[in-house]
Amino acid sequence: MDPLVDRFLRYVQINTQSDPASETCPSTSRQWDLARVLKEELLALGLKEVVLDERAYLTATMPANTTLPVPTIGFISHFDTSPDFTAEGVQPRLVPNYDGGDIILNKEENIVLSPEYFPELAAYKGQTLIVTDGTTLLGADDKAGIAEIITAMEYLIAHPEIPHGEVRIGFTPDEEIGRGAHHFDVEAFRARWAYTVDGSQVGELEYENFNAAKAVITAFGKSVHPGYAKDRMINAIAVLQEVLGQLPPEEVPEQTSGREGFFHLHHVKGQIEEARAELIVRDHDHARFETRKALLRHLVAETAKRRKTKITLDLEDQYYNMKEKIMPVFPIVGVAEEAMQAVGVTPIIKPIRGGTDGSQLSFKGLPCPNIFAGGHNFHGKYEYIPVESMQKAVEVIVKICELTAAKPVDSWISDAGRAGRP
């Protein structure tokens, strides 16, 4: 089997789900299972400085094969998978020469991956797809990125005629719960810039992402027998509903796109005495992001005053729009764009409606745009990835390394306007 596909199929069968309720790093011990496998593979390939630290951050070095002053660059992916859907017992399946129609994922449960609901499937007619069995997620987010990075390094080792500078690779835990970059040692990584290989469809190239915060609203009530409740009972569930009901109903994920922000309610739990809601707040524009947080504070305060009860709001920023840190070194986006064009991929430059490790890393001093890994429908049973998209990701990584070595050390980040500014 193709080494790229073989790697990916092995990786996805190792359960590495992260856990937002955990306070450890990594948040789940099972993430170590893949981290240790990856460490041994990197050593077997002959990469240098292979280090798996006490928090399961794995880094390694591909030494330069040129004496020219080439900047050290990096490629980063995460090995945890989303806690949103089960990853226990992943059974990936190949669909060769996809015919463009429905794919039955699970006959017994009538789970079907259909182009009627997912029209982008039509673009992959004739290609080989990797799908789930309909009972788990697949894990292409982001085990595809890991398989692609390792395969690209393997290719460079096998083709020493391709000049490249020093290349650093990094695999992180807990990205899916927003902690992937928390303990990433940017100084020790020593790359001038890096790319997360964590995007979706082939061609994606992103240097903008949401500003992000999480919010927990807790309403407190008073439980009284309903027969004697008049002017006595305070129903925390109703109080919480009142707060949430004042949020703009159209500003939710299912009704927004592009750079439009939203409030996303994802967990609710409650009884009469206490009710709790968990939300995420997202906006690309920093001023609107602050306005959204201010609205939550206002609604909580006013509702507590009106209902004469206690309501708390725990509001925590998670990450910010990396565009602020990418723009001063914007030609690094041009490197990736040129690499895609060179291997026959049309760049799709667009904002990320989410976040990657790259957003936090950029603010830690490592500018880090995001490139595609090739998957679709992440975090659920309809997740799939075309093998051909994965192969193109490998080609892009190799070409980025080659292009970076083709110019003097500082020209990519000092040649202002090379790729043009948006």
C-alpha positions in Angstrom: 0.0 0.0 0.0 1.1 3.6 -0.6 3.1 4.7 2.4 1.0 7.8 2.8 -2.2 5.9 2.9 -0.7 3.2 5.1 0.4 5.7 7.7 -2.9 7.5 7.7 -5.0 4.3 8.1 -2.7 3.2 11.0 -2.9 6.5 12.8 -6.7 6.9 12.7 -7.2 3.5 14.3 -5.4 4.8 17.5 -8.0 6.7 19.6 -6.5 10.1 20.6 -9.5 12.1 21.6 -8.8 15.0 23.9 -10.9 16.0 26.9 -11.8 19.6 27.7 -12.8 18.6 31.3 -9.3 17.3 32.0 -6.6 19.6 33.6 -3.6 17.5 32.6 -1.4 17.9 29.5 -2.1 15.9 27.4 -5.7 15.9 28.5 -6.0 12.2 27.9 -3.4 9.5 28.4 -4.4 7.8 25.1 -2.7 10.6 23.2 0.6 9.1 24.3 -0.2 6.0 22.3 0.2 7.8 19.0 2.9 10.1 20.2 5.2 7.2 21.0 4.4 5.5 17.6 5.3 8.8 15.8 8.5 9.2 17.7 9.7 5.7 16.7 8.8 6.4 13.0 10.7 9.7 13.0 13.8 8.0 14.5 13.5 5.2 11.9 13.4 7.7 9.1 16.7 9.1 10.3 15.4 12.5 11.4 17.5 14.3 14.0 16.8 15.9 17.4 13.7 13.7 17.9 12.3 14.8 21.2 9.0 13.7 22.9 8.7 15.9 26.0 6.9 15.3 29.3 3.6 16.8 27.9 3.6 14.8 24.7 4.9 17.5 22.4 6.9 15.8 19.7 9.5 17.7 17.6 12.2 16.6 15.1 14.6 18.1 12.6 15.3 17.4 8.9 18.9 18.8 8.5 19.6 21.1 5.6 21.3 19.6 2.5 22.6 22.9 1.2 25.3 25.2 2.4 23.3 28.3 1.4 22.0 30.5 4.2 18.4 29.2 4.1 15.9 30.0 6.9 14.7 27.2 9.2 11.0 26.6 8.6 8.6 24.3 10.3 5.5 22.2 9.7 3.0 21.5 12.5 0.0 19.2 13.0 -1.9 17.9 16.0 -2.6 14.3 16.9 -5.6 14.6 19.1 -9.1 14.3 17.7 -12.3 16.1 18.6 -14.2 15.2 21.7 -17.4 16.1 19.8 -17.9 12.6 18.4 -16.7 9.2 19.3 -13.3 7.9 18.0 -13.4 4.5 19.7 -12.8 1.7 17.2 -12.3 3.8 14.0 -12.7 1.5 11.0 -11.6 3.4 7.9 -12.6 2.2 4.5 -11.3 3.0 1.0 -13.7 3.8 -1.8 -11.7 3.5 -5.0 -12.8 5.2 -8.2 -15.7 7.0 -6.5 -18.7 7.0 -8.9 -20.2 10.3 -7.7 -23.2 8.7 -6.0 -24.2 7.8 -2.5 -21.7 6.0 -0.3 -23.3 3.6 2.2 -21.3 4.0 5.4 -23.4 1.7 7.5 -26.2 -0.4 6.0 -27.6 -1.6 9.3 -28.1 1.9 10.6 -28.9 3.4 7.2 -26.0 6.0 7.4 -25.3 7.4 3.9 -22.7 9.9 2.7 -24.6 11.6 -0.1 -23.7 14.3 -2.6 -27.3 15.5 -2.3 -26.4 16.7 1.3 -22.7 17.2 0.7 -22.4 18.5 -2.9 -18.6 19.0 -2.7 -18.4 15.2 -3.1 -19.0 15.6 -6.8 -15.6 17.2 -7.2 -13.9 13.9 -6.3 -15.6 11.6 -8.8 -13.1 9.1 -10.0 -10.8 9.5 -7.0 -10.2 7.3 -4.0 -12.0 8.3 -0.9 -11.3 7.2 2.7 -14.5 7.1 4.8 -15.8 6.0 8.2 -18.1 3.1 8.9 -20.7 5.6 10.1 -20.2 5.0 13.8 -17.2 7.1 14.5 -15.3 10.2 13.2 -12.4 9.5 10.9 -9.6 11.6 12.4 -8.3 13.2 9.3 -8.3 16.3 11.5 -5.4 16.2 11.9 -3.8 12.8 11.4 -3.9 13.5 7.7 -1.6 16.4 8.3 0.8 14.2 10.3 0.9 11.5 7.7 1.5 14.1 5.0 4.4 15.9 6.8 6.1 12.6 7.6 5.7 11.4 4.0 7.1 14.7 2.7 10.2 14.3 4.9 10.6 10.7 3.7 10.4 12.0 0.1 13.1 14.6 0.8 15.4 12.0 2.3 14.9 9.8 -0.7 15.5 12.7 -3.1 18.7 14.5 -2.0 18.8 16.4 -5.3 16.0 18.6 -4.0 17.8 21.4 -2.1 16.2 22.5 1.2 17.2 24.2 4.4 16.7 22.9 7.9 13.1 21.8 8.4 11.6 21.5 11.9 8.4 19.4 12.4 6.1 19.5 15.5 3.2 17.3 16.5 1.0 18.6 19.4 -1.7 17.3 21.7 -5.0 19.0 22.7 -5.4 21.3 19.7 -9.1 20.4 19.5 -9.7 21.8 23.0 -7.8 25.0 22.3 -4.6 24.1 24.2 -2.3 22.8 21.4 0.1 25.7 21.5 0.0 26.4 25.3 3.2 24.5 26.0 4.8 24.7 22.6 8.4 26.0 23.0 8.7 28.4 20.1 12.3 29.4 21.0 13.4 25.8 21.1 11.6 25.1 17.8 13.9 27.8 16.3 12.0 28.2 13.0 11.7 31.6 11.3 8.2 30.7 10.3 6.0 27.6 10.1 2.9 26.2 8.5 0.2 24.2 10.2 -1.1 21.5 7.9 -4.6 21.5 9.4 -6.9 22.8 6.7 -9.7 21.2 4.9 -10.2 20.9 1.1 -7.3 20.8 -1.3 -6.0 24.2 -2.0 -6.9 25.9 1.2 -4.5 28.6 2.4 -5.4 30.6 5.4 -3.8 33.4 7.4 -6.9 34.8 9.1 -9.0 33.2 11.8 -11.6 34.1 14.4 -10.9 35.9 17.6 -12.3 33.4 20.1 -13.7 33.3 23.6 -15.6 30.8 25.7 -18.4 31.8 28.0 -20.1 30.0 30.8 -23.4 31.6 32.1 -24.7 30.2 35.4 -28.1 31.3 36.7 -29.2 30.6 40.3 -32.8 30.2 41.4 -35.0 29.3 44.3 -36.9 26.0 44.4 -40.4 26.2 45.9 -43.3 23.7 45.7 -45.1 24.7 42.4 -48.4 24.9 44.2 -47.1 27.7 46.4 -44.6 29.2 44.0 -46.2 32.5 43.2 -43.8 35.4 43.9 -41.5 32.9 45.6 -40.0 30.6 43.0 -37.1 31.7 40.8 -36.6 29.1 38.1 -33.0 29.2 37.0 -33.8 27.4 33.8 -36.2 30.2 32.8 -33.7 32.9 33.9 -31.1 31.3 31.7 -33.5 31.1 28.8 -34.2 34.8 29.2 -30.5 35.7 28.9 -30.0 33.4 25.9 -33.2 34.6 24.2 -31.9 38.1 23.9 -28.9 37.1 21.8 -29.3 37.9 18.1 -31.0 34.8 16.7 -29.4 35.1 13.2 -25.9 35.3 14.6 -25.3 31.6 15.0 -23.0 29.2 13.1 -25.8 27.7 11.0 -26.7 31.1 9.6 -23.3 32.7 9.1 -20.4 32.3 6.8 -17.2 34.1 5.6 -16.1 36.7 8.2 -19.4 36.8 9.9 -19.2 36.2 13.7 -21.5 34.3 15.9 -22.6 33.1 19.4 -22.7 29.3 19.6 -24.6 27.6 22.4 -23.2 24.1 22.7 -24.1 22.8 26.2 -27.0 23.4 28.5 -27.6 21.8 31.9 -30.0 22.8 34.6 -32.5 22.5 37.4 -34.7 25.0 39.2 -31.9 26.0 41.6 -29.1 26.2 39.1 -28.8 26.2 35.3 -25.7 26.5 33.2 -25.0 27.3 29.6 -21.7 27.0 27.7 -21.1 29.1 24.6 -18.3 30.1 22.3 -18.0 33.6 20.9 -16.4 34.2 17.5 -15.6 37.1 15.2 -12.8 38.0 12.8 -13.0 41.7 13.5 -11.5 42.5 16.9 -13.8 45.4 17.6 -16.9 43.4 16.9 -15.4 40.6 19.0 -15.2 43.0 22.0 -18.7 44.2 21.3 -20.0 40.6 21.5 -18.4 40.0 24.8 -19.7 43.3 26.1 -23.2 42.3 25.0 -23.0 39.1 27.1 -21.9 41.1 30.1 -24.8 43.5 29.6 -27.4 40.8 29.2 -26.3 39.0 32.3 -26.2 42.1 34.5 -29.5 43.4 33.3 -31.3 40.1 33.6 -29.9 39.5 37.1 -31.2 42.9 38.1 -34.6 42.4 36.5 -35.1 38.9 37.9 -33.6 39.8 41.3 -31.3 36.8 41.3 -27.6 35.9 40.9 -26.2 35.2 37.4 -22.5 34.7 36.8 -20.5 35.0 33.6 -17.1 33.4 33.2 -15.7 34.8 30.0 -12.2 33.7 28.8 -10.4 34.7 25.6 -9.0 31.6 23.8 -7.1 32.9 20.8 -6.9 35.9 18.4 -6.8 36.5 14.7 -3.4 35.6 13.4 -3.7 38.1 10.5 -2.2 40.7 12.8 1.0 38.7 13.0 1.1 37.4 9.5 0.8 40.7 7.7 4.3 42.0 8.6 5.8 38.8 7.0 3.1 38.3 4.4 5.4 36.9 1.7 5.5 33.6 3.7 1.9 33.2 2.5 3.3 33.8 -1.0 5.7 30.9 -0.6 2.8 28.5 0.0 0.7 30.0 -2.8 3.6 29.6 -5.3 4.2 26.0 -4.1 0.6 25.1 -4.7 0.6 26.6 -8.1 3.8 24.8 -9.0 2.2 21.4 -8.2 -1.0 22.1 -10.0 -3.2 23.1 -7.1 -5.4 26.2 -7.2 -4.9 28.2 -4.0 -8.1 28.9 -2.1 -7.2 31.9 0.2 -9.9 32.4 2.7 -10.4 33.1 6.4 -10.7 30.1 8.8 -14.0 29.8 10.5 -12.3 28.3 13.5 -8.8 28.3 14.9 -5.6 26.3 14.6 -2.5 26.0 16.7 -1.1 28.5 14.2 -3.2 31.4 15.6 -1.7 31.0 19.1 1.8 30.2 17.8 1.7 33.4 15.7 1.1 35.4 18.8 3.9 33.5 20.6 6.4 34.7 17.9 6.1 32.0 15.3 4.2 33.3 12.2 2.2 30.3 11.1 -0.3 30.3 8.2 -2.4 27.2 7.6 -2.5 24.9 4.6 -4.8 22.2 3.6 -4.7 18.6 4.8 -7.5 17.5 2.4 -10.3 16.3 4.6 -14.0 17.2 4.8 -16.8 17.1 7.4 -14.5 17.0 10.3 -15.7 15.9 13.8 -18.4 13.6 12.7 -19.4 10.3 11.1 -19.6 11.8 7.6 -15.9 12.7 7.6 -13.9 11.7 4.5 -10.7 12.5 2.7 -9.6 11.9 -0.9 -6.3 10.2 -1.2 -5.4 12.5 -4.1 -5.8 15.5 -1.9 -3.4 14.0 0.6 -0.9 13.3 -2.1 -1.1 17.0 -3.2 -0.5 18.1 0.4 2.7 16.1 0.4 3.8 17.7 -2.9 3.1 21.2 -1.5 5.1 20.6 1.6 8.1 19.4 -0.5 7.8 22.3 -2.8 7.6 24.9 0.0 10.9 23.4 1.3 12.4 23.7 -2.2 11.2 27.2 -2.8 12.5 28.4 0.6 16.0 27.2 -0.4 15.8 28.9 -3.8 16.3 32.5 -2.5 18.7 34.2 0.0 17.9 33.9 3.7 16.0 37.1 4.3 14.4 37.7 0.9 11.1 35.9 1.5 10.3 38.0 4.5 11.9 41.3 3.4 10.8 41.3 -0.3 7.7 43.4 0.6 4.7 42.9 -1.7 6.0 39.8 -3.4 2.7 38.0 -3.1 0.7 41.2 -2.8 -1.3 42.3 0.1 -5.1 41.7 0.3 
